[in-house]
Amino acid sequence: MGRRDEDRERFLQDAARRYDELIGRAGQAAETFDEIEQDAERMGRELIGQMLAGRLAAEEEAEAETIRCPQCGQPMRRPKTAAPRRLDTASGPVRYERRHAICDRCGVSFSPAGQPAEDPPARRLEPPATQSV
């Protein structure tokens, strides 16, 4: 079983545990619907964070070992160890590790390696609109 399969299995077990936790409390605790909804949203955000971190790790694994400098076209140096990073997302912060690339000739550095992506604007998730009967 490969790393991706192991990560997937761990994610599915965590999602199942959270589902069982939320559903299993039915009839046991005096909770308002708002409290139940807040727990479900929190659990969902945590699962989204895990998926995003997994995707970032997969991107790191898929990157070519040799990155060329966009200015001079020469191969860039890649440190052996990854640097810890934090990405603020609509679902909360996502922590991951990524190696960067450095051009010793031009002084150009990218982290993560390659052209930097734009951070999406933070968005607030709103509940669906309701209609009166």
N, C-alpha and C positions, 0 to 999 in steps of 0.2 A: 504494500500500500504506500503510495507516494505522499509527499507532504501536503499537497493540495487535497487529496482524499481524506487525510487525517484532519486537516483544518475544517473541511466540509462536515465530517462526522461530528467533530467537537461543536461546531455551530448548530447543527441539527439537534444534538443532545441538549444544548443550552436553550434553544428555542422551545423544545418539548418540555423542559423543566419549568421554564417561565409560564408556558401555557398551562401546565398542570397546576402550578402554584396559583395562578389567577382563577382558573375555573374551579379548582379544589376548595377554594374558600366559600363557594356558594352555600348559603344557609348557615354558615358557621360564625360569621362576623357581621355585626351591624354596620354596614358600609353604605354610604350614599352612592348613587350612580356616579356623581362627580368624582368621588374617591376611586371608584373602580376604573373609570375612564382615565384618570390621571395615572394610575398604576399601569394600565395597558399602554398608554402613550409613552411613559418612561421606558417600559420594557421594549417597545418598538424602536425607540430612539437608540437604545443600547444595542439592539440587534443590527440596526442600520450602521452604527459605528463599527461593529465587528465586520460587516460586509465591506465597508469602505476600506478598512485597514487591510482586509484580505486582498482587495483589488489592488491597493497600492503595493503590497508585497509581491503580488503577481506581476505588476508592471516592472518592479525592480528586477525580478528574475528574468523577465523577457527582454530587458535592455541588452543591447550589444555590448560586448566588453570594450570595444574600441569606439570612442566618441570623438568625432572630428570637430575641431574648433571652427565656429562659424566665421571667424575673421581671417585666419591664416590657412585653414584646411588641414592642419597637422593634427596627429593624434593627441588627445588630451590625457593627462595622468589621472588615474582613478585610485584613490586611497583604498586599502584593503578593507578597512572597517567602515561600517555605515554610521551615519550621524543620526541621533534621535531627532525627530521632527514632530510638530504639532500642527494640524490643519483645523481651523475653525470652520465647521459646517453648520447647516441649518439644523442638524440633529444633535449638535454638540461637538466638542473637540474630538479629533481622531489622532491618536498617537501611532507613529510608525517609524521605521528606520529606512534611510536612503543614502546611498553613496553619491558623492558629487564628482564632477569632472573639473580639472584645472588645466589651463593652457599656460605652461611655464614661459612660452615665448611672448604671448600677448597679455597675460594677466587676467584672462577671462575665466570666470568660474560659474558653473551652474550647479544648483542643488535644488531639486533633483537634477541629475544629468539630463541634458537636452534643454530645449527652450522652456522657460518657466511658463506655467499655465496661469491664467488669471484666476484669482479667487472669486467665486461667485458671490453676489451680494447675499447677506444673511436674509433669510425670509422667515416669517412667522407662520406657523401652521395654524390655520383657523379651523374651528369646527364647521361642519356643513350647515348651511342655512336651514332653518326650520320654518314650516308654514303652519299657521293656526288653522284649526278645523272649525 
